[in-house]
Amino acid sequence: MNSRFARRLALALVAGAALLATATAIAATTTPTLTLVLHGGTQSQLAKCHDPLHSYQSYKIGSTLQMDGYITPAPTGTWHAKFKVKKCKLGKWVTVWAHVVPGHGTVVNGVPEGHIQGSYKPLSTGLYRMKAEYDGYSPQLASDYQHFLIHK
């Protein structure tokens, strides 16, 4: 009976170790993400452009908007990403500006991330939305839209 118990215990330990190794491997692989941060809005307003109601950060016409994008995990080697701005025109989102920027590595809270920076100066008032895109991973990464309002 002792030998059966020893074999079962050994099998249970091997199975537990395999389960732990699998769980560690799953936790180590993270889904790539792209986060966009738009800086400097003065207030938040609710508006919509034939889509659900969104909160829009407000900027005065003539302001230059500053933005940062963060990619986790950080891409390797030389890489580029894109900022894209759409404006609400007659109830439809129309691309009015797109700009490709070089990326570089950075460390945020001890975690290595890819980083992109850019600026955009809208030429007219209205409702806008912006996103960042990176096609170095499959599928392509895109941030959530950041909505903003340009006023007089």
N, C-alpha and C positions, 0 to 999 in steps of 0.2 A: 504494500500500500504506500509506503514511503517513496518508492520509485515512480509510481503513477502521479503522486502529488508533486514530486520534483519535476517530472516532465510537463505536467499541466502548468506549473508555475513558470517554467522556462518558456513555454509557448505563449503564456499570457504576457510575460515580459517582452518577448520579441514582438508580439502584436502591438503592445503599448508603445514600444520604441518606434515601430513603423508608423503608427498613427501620429506620434509626436513629430516625426520627421516630415510627414506629409503636411501637417498643420503649419509647421515652421516655413516650409517652402511656399505654401499658399499665402501666408502672411507677408513673406518677403517680396512677392510680386505685387506691385501696386498698379492700379489702373492709372494710366497717364491722365493728367488734368492740366488745364490751362485756365488761369484766373486773370481777369482784367480789373484793374483799379483805376478809376477816373478821379482826379484830384480837384479840389477847390470849388465845388458847387456851393452856392450861397444859401439855398433853401430848397425844399422839396415840394413839388406840386403834382397833383394827379391829373393825367390827361390820357387820351388815346387817339390812335390813328387807325380806325377800322380794325382794331384788335383789342385784346383785353386792356383794362385800365392799368396803367403803370405809374410808378412814382418817378418823376423827372427832376434831376438836379438842375438848378437854374444858374445861368451864366449871362452876363451882360455882353451885348454885341461888342466886338473888338477884343474880347478876352481870348487868350491863348490857353487851350485846355492841355493839361499835362496828364499822361497816362503811363502806367506800368503794367506789364504782363509777366506772369510767373508760370513756368512749366515744371511739373513734377512727374516723373523723375527728370533730372537735367539732361538735355540732349548732349551728345558727345561730338567733338570735332567742331568744324565751322558750320554754322547754321543760321537761318533767317526765318523770320515770321512776318505776319502782315497785320496791320490795323486797317479796319474797314469801317467807314461812316456812311450811314443811310439817312436820308431826310424824308419826312412825310410830305409828299406832294400830291395834292388832289386825292387824299385818302390812301395812297400807296407808298410803300417804302422803296425809294430809289437811291442807288449807290451814287454818292457825290464825291467820295474821296477814298482812295486806298493807297497805302504806303508800306513798302517792304523795308524792314529794319534788321540790322544784324543783331544776333543774340549773343549772350555771354553767360558764363556761370556765376552764381552767387551763392551765399549760404544764408538762409533765413531760419533763425531759431535752431541752429545746428544741423539743418537739413539742406543738402545741396540742391539748388534749383536752377533752371534756366531763367534768364531775365531779359526782357526787352523794354525799351523806353521810346516814347514818342511825344509829339505835340501836334495839335491841330487848331487852326484859327478859322472858325466858321465865318462866312462872308454875309450871311443873311439870318434874319430871325426865323424861328420855327421850331418844330419838334424834330429831334434827331435821335439816333441810336448808334452805338458803336460796339464792335466786337474785335477780338484778336483771333487769328487763325495760324495754325502750324501744321504743315503737311509732312513732317518728318516721321510721324508715327502712323501706323495703320490701325484703325481708320484715322483720318485727319482730325486733329483737335480743334475745337472752337470754344471760345469762352461764352458765358452768358452775355446777353446784350446789356449794356449800360445805357440807360435813357437819359437824355438831357434836353433842356429847353434853352434856346437863345432868345433873349428879350432886349428891348431898347433900354 
